[in-house]
Amino acid sequence: MNKIIFGIVGPTASGKTRIALELAKKFPIEIISCDSMQIYKGMDIGTAKPSKGILDSVTHHMINIIEPEEEFSAAEYSDIVRKITFSIIKENKIPFIVGGSGLYYNTYIDGIFPEVKKDKNFRKKLREFAKEKGNERLHQKLEKIDPDTAKKLHFNDLRRVIRALEVYHITGKTITEKKEQKTSIQKSGYEPYIFGIKLPREVLYNSINNRVDALIENGLVEEAKNLKEKNLSITSKMAIGYKEIYSYLNGNESLEKAIENIKQYTRNYARRQMTWFKKRKEIEWIELGSSEEWKKAVNDISNKVESNVSGY
């Protein structure tokens, strides 16, 4: 089996899952979810998670892997999905990453240096230093240790400046040095063929609005009500669709206003997703005139799979 990975990325509600599932009818595909919220158990409706029937018929990875009370990092995601990728290829199947989480995607393709633990006392000292001496003075400390990272960070980006100093304090290596240790997919000998789905803005926004209406009809309010009783992690608590319903349940706004907010925030998120993915040079964009043209994407990707994976 060739060491090739395929993928479909793009904004939410652009039809990525439907395209991937159609491709799974033609090829021995295993789907690796690239969604930062579908990892949580019990958050099914609000994350537009594939149904149990779909999950049973096509192997999916990175869905329903942790409880909503738990935190989960991009570094953890990168470590797990790389092992999954190697395992899929070893079984002569095709790994297919599908989703819209830009951070998760970047760590998968580019790699990420091993997570460095936090030192709360050291962070506190640096914050106190910045408060007393000024952010610029703290930034100067970073310039002496790691000038490359310092050039990329404004002195008022206090959180990242402190993190860079903290990494050096704990490991004895700068963030620049740690990044050089990253093993990307290409360095591992894997070739990515990634496709991006692009729809006209009005078509995408209409698809988003329709999806939100469907989520409400399918029971999002009840699902959010059940989750609200749990001690949710910071990440799961702030998921679009849930935090707006929580606001409604807390009596802060009407259900109609909460639904409109979900639509607006999801549209905003879709714009950020496109901005993120447009920076990636390896992505081959497939422009569709409408959501009904999804079969064109299936054909385009099928041709690429057939020409690059031997035996299919």
N, C-alpha and C positions, 0 to 999 in steps of 0.2 A: 504493500500500500504506500502510495506517495505521501510524503510528509507535507500535506497541504491542508489548510483550514479555510473554511468558507464562512461567510457571515452576512447578515442583513441588519443594517442599522438605520436610524432616522428618527424623526419625531414621533411622539405618541399618536396613536390612532391613524397611522399612515398605511396600515395593512401588512406589517412585517410578519406577524404570526401566521396570517392566512397564507401568505406566499410560502413561508417555510414549511407549513403543513402540507401544502400541495406538492412541494419538492420532495417531501418525505414519502410520497406515494411512488416516486420514480427512483429514488436512490436510498441506500442504506444509511440514512442520516440519524444522528443523535443531536438533539438541540441543547445547547448550553445557553441558559437564560442570562441576559445581560441587563437585568432590571434590579435596581437597588431596593425595591419594595416587595417584589414577588418572592423574595427569600423568606419572608415572614409567614408563619403558619397562622391561619385564621383571617388573614387579610386577603380575601379572595375576590369579593365583588369590586371593591374600590381600586384594586390593582389590575382589574381585567385579566385575572389569571385564567389560563386555559382550564376547561372543564375536566372533571375526573375522567370522563370518557376519552378525551384527547390525550391526557397524561398517561392513560393506560394503553393507548394505541401507538403512540410515538414516544420514545424515551426522551425525557426532559431531565436536565440537571440544573441545580441551583434554584429550585422552586421548593418552598415549604421545608427549609433546612433548619430554621431556628425559630424560637418563640419571639413574639413581639416585645417581650420585656428585655431581650438581649440586644447588645450592641454588636455591630459587625463592620469590619474595616475593609477598605479597598485592598489592603495588603493581604488580608485573609482570603478575599475573593480571588486575587491573582494566584496565590499559592494553590488553592483548591482547584481552580479551573485548568491550570496548567497540567496538573496530575490527571485530571479527567480527560483532557485533550490527548495526552500520551496514551492513556488507556484505550480510548476510542479507536485511535489509529492502529494500535497493537491488535485490536480485534477486527481489523480490515473494514472499519466503518468510517463514515465521514463526520468529523466534528463541525457543527454549524452554530456559530454564536449569533444570537438573535436578541435585539433589544435596543434600548435608547439611553442607557446610563453612560454618559460620556466618560466619567471618572473610572468606572469599572472597565469600560472598553480600553481606555488608555493603559491601565495597569496590566490588562491581559496581553495586549500587543507589545507594549514597550517594556514591561516588567516593572518591578518596584524593589527598592532595596529593603532588606529585612526590617520589620518594624522595630523601632527603638522605644524602650519604655520611657515613661515620664518621671521627672524628678520635681515634685511639687514645691519642695523647699527652695530648690535652685531657681525655679520659675518665679517664686515669690520675691526672691532677692533681686532678680533682674527687673521685675516690675517696680520694685521700690527704688532701684537705681535710676530707672527711666523717669520716675515721678520726681525724684530729687534733682537729677542732673540733666534730664531731657532725653527725648527719643534719639536725637542726633548723636549724643555721646554714646548711647548704647549701640547704635548702628556702627559707630567708629570701632567699637570692640570687634564687631563681626568683620569689618573691613580688614583688620589686622590678621584675623584667623582664616577667613574664607572670602577673599576679594571677589571671586566670581559670583558667589551667591549674593554678596552685598550689593553688587551692581544691579542685580535683578529685583531687589527689594527696596521700596521707599522706606525712609527711616520711620515714617508713621505707620507702616505695616508692622505694628509692634508684635502681633501674635506670631508671625512667621520669622521675624528677627529673633525673638526669644527661642522659638523652636530650633532654629539653626544653631544658636549658641548652646542650647541644651543637648543637641545631638553630639556636638563636639565634646561637651563636658562629660557625657556618659560614655562615648565610644572612643574618644581620642582621634576620631576621623571627622572631616568636614562633610557637609551634605554633598558638596561637589565630588569628593572622593567616594562617598557612599553610592552616588548615582552611577559612577563609573563601574560599580560592581553589578549593576542590574544586568540581567540576562533577558534580552528581548526574544520574541518569537523567532525573528530572523536569525539571531545569534545561536538559537537552539536548532537551527536547520529547518525551520518550518516556514512555508511560504503562505502568506495570507492573501486570499481573494475575497475582498469585502465589498459589498454592494450597499449603496445608500438609496433609500426611496424618497423621492422628492415629488410633492404635489403642489399645485397652485395654492396660494395662501387661502383663498376663499373656500376652496374644496377641503383643505385640511381643517380649517376652522369649523366648517359645517360638520365634518366627520367627528370632531371633538365634541361639539355641542350634542350631536345625536348619541354619542357614546355616554356622555354624562347623564342624559335623560334615561338611557337604558340602565345605567347603574342604579339610578334612583328606583326605577320600576322593579329591578331585580332584588331590591332589599338593602341598599347601602346604609340607610338610616338605622335599620335594626342591627346590621353587622357592626356599625360604629358604636351603637349603644352597648353591645356586648363587650367590645374591646375597651370601652371607656372605663370599665370596672377594673381593668388590669393596670399594673404598674408599668406602663409602656416605656420603652427606651426613648431617648431624645429623638432618634431618627424616625422610628415608626410613628411617634406621636405627631410629627410634623408632616406626614405624608399628605399630599394634595388629595382632597376628597374626604379625608377623615377629619383634619383639623377644622375644616369649614363646618362639617356636620356637628363636631363637638361644640363649636360656637353656638350653633342652633340649639343643641340639647341643653346647653348652659343658660339658655334664655337671652343670649346677647343679640340675636337677630332672627328674622323669620326664616322658614325653610326655603321660601322663594329666593330670598337674598343669598342664603347659603349656596343654593344651587347655581345662581348666577356667578357667585364668587368662584366656585369650582371651575366653571367654564372659563372664566377670565384668567384664573391662575394657571389652568392647564394650557391655554393658548400662549400665555407668557412663557411657560416652561418649554413648549414646543419651539418657540423662537430661540430660546437659549440652546436647546438641543441642536438645532440647525447651525447656529453660530459655532458651537463646539465641534461638530463633525466636519464642517466645511474646512477646518484647519488641517484635517487629516488627508495627506496626499495619496495614501494607498486606496482610498475609497473610490470606487467607480459608481458614479451617480446614474440612476435610472429615473428619468423624468416621465411622469405619467400625467396625462391630461385630466384624469378623473380617477376616483377610487375604483371605478368599474373596469379600469384597464389593468388590473393587477395581474392578469394572465400574461401580459406582455413581459412583466418582470419575471414571472415564472419561466417563460421561454428563454429570455436573455440569460438568466442564471443557469438554467439547464444546459444551455450550449457551452457555457464556461466550465461547468462541472464535467460534462462529457469529454471536453477537449483536454482537460488537465488531470483527470483522475483515471488511471488505467483500469480497464476491466468493467467500465460502466457505460 
